[in-house]
Amino acid sequence: MNYNQKLKEKFQFHPQIRRIAQHRHLPKSIYCQIKEQRIMREARRQKELNRRKHSKPGSVPFVPERKKHIVAVVK
């Protein structure tokens, strides 16, 4: 491992080594959880759009994603 690390340091400016070093390898379980969360978030967004589309105009307010996850406002 030390030898590999030294090789990476020595050739860090070589284009192919740089490309490999910039990859972020995740464990499969974490990668799958991120994928599942993305699917769930997209489903929630689509359901809200459908609910807004099929209800009376103005009855379902538009709340930005950033405002949804605020727990409390500090004064």
C-alpha positions in Angstrom: 0.0 0.0 0.0 2.9 2.4 0.8 4.5 1.6 -2.5 1.3 2.3 -4.4 0.8 5.5 -2.5 4.4 6.7 -3.4 3.7 5.8 -7.0 0.6 7.9 -6.9 2.5 10.8 -5.4 5.3 10.6 -7.9 3.1 10.5 -11.0 0.2 12.6 -9.7 0.5 15.0 -12.6 0.3 12.4 -15.3 -3.2 12.6 -17.0 -4.2 9.0 -16.6 -3.1 8.8 -13.0 -4.9 12.0 -12.2 -8.1 10.7 -13.8 -7.9 7.5 -11.7 -7.1 9.4 -8.5 -10.1 11.7 -8.9 -12.5 8.9 -8.9 -14.4 8.5 -5.6 -15.0 4.8 -4.9 -17.9 4.1 -2.6 -18.9 0.9 -0.9 -21.7 -0.8 -2.8 -24.1 -0.5 0.1 -23.6 3.3 0.3 -23.9 3.6 -3.4 -27.2 1.7 -3.5 -28.6 3.7 -0.6 -27.8 7.0 -2.4 -29.5 5.6 -5.5 -32.6 4.6 -3.5 -32.8 8.0 -1.8 -32.6 9.7 -5.2 -35.5 7.6 -6.5 -37.5 8.3 -3.4 -36.9 12.1 -3.7 -37.8 12.1 -7.4 -41.0 10.1 -6.6 -42.0 12.7 -3.9 -41.4 15.5 -6.3 -43.4 13.9 -9.0 -46.3 13.2 -6.7 -46.3 16.8 -5.5 -46.4 18.0 -9.1 -49.3 15.6 -9.9 -51.2 16.7 -6.8 -50.6 20.4 -7.7 -51.7 19.7 -11.3 -55.0 18.0 -10.4 -56.1 20.3 -7.6 -57.7 23.7 -7.5 -55.1 26.4 -8.4 -53.5 27.9 -5.3 -54.8 25.2 -2.9 -51.4 23.3 -2.8 -48.7 25.9 -2.1 -45.3 25.7 -3.7 -42.7 25.2 -0.9 -39.0 25.3 -2.1 -36.8 22.2 -1.3 -34.5 24.4 0.9 -37.4 25.6 3.0 -38.9 22.1 3.6 -36.0 20.7 5.7 -35.7 23.7 8.1 -36.5 22.4 11.7 -36.4 25.8 13.5 -35.5 29.4 12.8 -33.0 30.9 15.2 -33.8 34.6 16.1 
